[in-house]
């Protein structure tokens, strides 16, 4: 099969792989945003814990608890989005192998892509939950 690989076939393989690569790029930007949020959140929790040791206030502990919940949500979201990219990479690999060896396995490609989309949805949903928790923490700060 590899002997029959010509330029036209190579171009077809690359064209078939473009859509999953675009998804990887987009999800990568979301992950970048989330890792920045996670870094800021981690630093904020450390600052608030130091402040709570100097000046113990119940509101601070409540805020730290909410921030920690947000960090767990962000972690879940980042993991889900990384799994989205993983399954998307498997789609690209599957397309490549299918084209190279002329194997028709649309079911495998479909299942892999559906898995990628499922993890994308989970990652975005947990990201939305984090945004909502952010407002809860802000509400405590405003009311105190």
C-alpha positions, 0 to 999 in steps of 0.5 A, a space after each residue: 500500500 505504501 508503494 502506491 502513495 503518490 502526491 495526490 493521495 498525500 494531498 487527500 490525506 492532508 485535506 481530510 486532516 484539516 478539520 480535526 486540526 482546526 478543532 485542536 487549535 481552537 480548543 488549545 486557545 480555550 485551554 490557554 485561557 483556562 490555565 491562565 485562570 487557574 494560575 491566577 486562582 491559585 495565586 489568589 488562594 495563596 494570598 487569601 490563606 496568608 491573609 486569613 492566617 494574619 486576620 482570621 475572618 469567616 468571609 475569607 474562609 468562605 471565599 477560599 472555599 469557593 475559589 478552591 471549588 472553582 479550581 476543581 472545576 477548572 481542572 475538570 474542564 482542562 482535563 476534558 478539553 485535553 481529552 478532546 484534543 487526544 481523541 481528535 488526534 486519534 481521529 487524525 491518526 485514524 484518517 491517516 491510517 485509513 487513507 494509507 492502507 485503504 481501510 474503510 473504518 468510518 465507524 471508528 472515525 465517527 466514534 473517535 470524533 463523537 468522543 472528542 465532541 463529547 469531551 469538548 461539551 463537558 469541558 465547556 460546560 464545566 467552564 460555564 460552571 466556573 464562570 458562575 462560581 466566580 460570581 458567587 465568590 464576588 457576591 460574598 466579597 461585595 456583601 462583606 
